[in-house]
């Protein structure tokens, strides 16, 4: 009896050790970011730590891609990956890096604004660690992360998060939410340092237009929308009108003065940039969703959201077509293009002229994968 118990114990230890070893490999692989290919328009690739040295060699440092035209003009910054659970923001930013060329002015892109958040997933949410997109030449994979910075990179959370610049009180976990940490501070928590680094980039590069890409559940009030700082309202209004005329329905919201920590609020208040935030509908984030797997992330199809539409619970419609990643990326990219055109119309002395932007109609026709370059 004793020998049998000892043998079972040894077997269980061996099996447990194998499970831990396999899990360890999977866990560590989450720290390996998906590759991004520098397209023909990239004139310089740098790091966020080049604008704020406090991020150097930290898990918050991230890649910055600069595309500069032959003619002088304005500067636009597009930021994806503020929330690594919002995949179309990353993919749309990568499509910019890999396709766009600039005729006049500059385009700066940060595909993974919260690099730390891509090194983990949401606890207990059953999220996939990555998702795949079919291309003309094969398959590209992308990381699916957490809404917040990795807790092992920023521990412990305070009992209460008090936004330093305003004194606004938030739940403790929001100290790891990049879109609650603007304008940041150089001696703060890691996520606050990331926000501070972004502000330093905006100031040092004299960014004229700041765009923060996001996705939201179809039931949320701010979805398929532009949220604009008061100083950017004319710019956003003209872009929204042109989008509507092209068949893309979009709402226009004004950044609430009393809500702090958001990029559209604080970048607009603390820098000269015209700050906007873009939202598209993503079922993989919502409360009504079913299984959160790669299929839901990419296809945007969910039977429970179809039922929620019939019950009148959603802000945007949801049918059998869902809201696929083509639609979400296409909306973001067309809005970015329209914002650049609007800025050029309002400020003809420093235009921003982008070429080869994969617009909504093109992405819907040819697919996201058509605009992703092969990885060498």
TAWO-V100008 format. One record per residue. N is the residue number from 1. NEAR is the number of other C-alpha atoms within 8 Angstrom. Layout:
n;near
N;NEAR
N;NEAR
This chain:
n;near
1;4
2;5
3;6
4;7
5;8
6;8
7;8
8;8
9;8
10;8
11;8
12;8
13;8
14;8
15;8
16;8
17;8
18;8
19;8
20;8
21;8
22;8
23;8
24;8
25;8
26;8
27;9
28;8
29;7
30;12
31;9
32;7
33;9
34;7
35;5
36;7
37;9
38;8
39;10
40;8
41;13
42;13
43;8
44;7
45;9
46;9
47;10
48;14
49;12
50;8
51;11
52;11
53;7
54;7
55;14
56;9
57;5
58;6
59;8
60;11
61;13
62;12
63;11
64;12
65;13
66;13
67;13
68;13
69;11
70;8
71;7
72;9
73;11
74;12
75;14
76;14
77;14
78;13
79;16
80;16
81;17
82;14
83;15
84;16
85;9
86;15
87;11
88;11
89;16
90;13
91;11
92;13
93;14
94;11
95;12
96;11
97;14
98;15
99;13
100;14
101;12
102;16
103;12
104;15
105;17
106;15
107;12
108;12
109;14
110;15
111;14
112;13
113;11
114;16
115;13
116;11
117;15
118;17
119;13
120;13
121;12
122;10
123;5
124;4
125;6
126;9
127;9
128;10
129;10
130;10
131;12
132;10
133;10
134;8
135;12
136;6
137;5
138;7
139;9
140;10
141;9
142;10
143;11
144;15
145;15
146;15
147;12
148;12
149;16
150;13
151;8
152;5
153;9
154;12
155;6
156;5
157;8
158;7
159;6
160;8
161;12
162;8
163;13
164;6
165;5
166;6
167;7
168;8
169;8
170;9
171;9
172;10
173;9
174;12
175;15
176;13
177;13
178;17
179;10
180;12
181;16
182;15
183;14
184;14
185;9
186;9
187;5
188;9
189;8
190;10
191;17
192;16
193;15
194;15
195;14
196;14
197;15
198;10
199;12
200;10
201;10
202;13
203;10
204;8
205;7
206;9
207;14
208;11
209;12
210;15
211;13
212;13
213;14
214;15
215;14
216;15
217;13
218;14
219;9
220;9
221;5
222;8
223;15
224;12
225;12
226;14
227;12
228;16
229;14
230;7
231;9
232;11
233;10
234;7
235;11
236;14
237;9
238;10
239;13
240;14
241;8
242;9
243;14
244;10
245;7
246;6
247;6
248;8
249;7
250;10
251;9
252;11
253;9
254;9
255;10
256;6
257;6
258;4
259;7
260;12
261;12
262;11
263;15
264;14
265;15
266;12
267;14
268;14
269;7
270;7
271;9
272;10
273;12
274;11
275;16
276;16
277;13
278;14
279;13
280;13
281;13
282;15
283;16
284;10
285;10
286;11
287;5
288;7
289;12
290;7
291;6
292;13
293;9
294;10
295;9
296;13
297;15
298;11
299;10
300;15
301;12
302;12
303;8
304;9
305;12
306;11
307;8
308;11
309;12
310;7
311;6
312;6
313;8
314;10
315;9
316;9
317;7
318;11
319;8
320;8
321;8
322;10
323;13
324;12
325;12
326;11
327;11
328;13
329;15
330;16
331;12
332;13
333;14
334;13
335;11
336;9
337;11
338;12
339;12
340;13
341;12
342;12
343;13
344;13
345;8
346;7
347;8
348;8
349;6
350;10
351;15
352;17
353;11
354;12
355;8
356;7
357;11
358;12
359;11
360;13
361;7
362;10
363;14
364;11
365;6
366;8
367;10
368;13
369;12
370;8
371;11
372;11
373;7
374;7
375;6
376;2
